Amino acid sequence: MQLETFIDELCALDVDPREIAADPEGRAWLSPSLRRAIADDPNCAAEFAEFVEMELALLDVHEPCDAFFTRRVMESLPPLQPVEDQRRTWILASAYALAIGLAYLLVGPALSSGALTGYVEPLHDWYHDQSLELGGMWMVLALLCAAGVLVVLPTGGRRSTTA
């Protein structure tokens, strides 16, 4: 039997570590073909010895199981100070305004370059019609209105910090 096949078959075994501890030679839980491979090939014997050693090491782990560890850790932490609604709203409004401005800066040159003209001609015409009617300031006003709405918009009332 080849070493790779031996290792695959050994890893496929579903043996209780207590059974391995009771019979580390594998007389009761190893198949005859695996025992034969151990006797015939020193590499298989070395792999088997390592397998038994690792399984027994897993059996010797004595970590206590504490079901309430996470709860105790969370209770020992200082209480969280939530961000007040007005500050949260300003942060969100700033992020949205920045995102809208960056999108305008990135998409604006592509629209005016003519590379996308065939695809966005109707949108481009509408954009120029609207900007001329409002004196060229409609985008600035839209950004200011969006930021203002986000600042003034209520965030859903008071939230409780306890779950």
Secondary structure as GFF3:
##gff-version 3
##sequence-region A 1 163
A	DSSP	alpha_helix	3	12	.	.	.	ID=ss1
A	DSSP	alpha_helix	17	22	.	.	.	ID=ss2
A	DSSP	alpha_helix	32	40	.	.	.	ID=ss3
A	DSSP	alpha_helix	42	59	.	.	.	ID=ss4
A	DSSP	alpha_helix	69	76	.	.	.	ID=ss5
A	DSSP	alpha_helix	85	113	.	.	.	ID=ss6
A	DSSP	alpha_helix	117	133	.	.	.	ID=ss7
A	DSSP	alpha_helix	138	152	.	.	.	ID=ss8
###
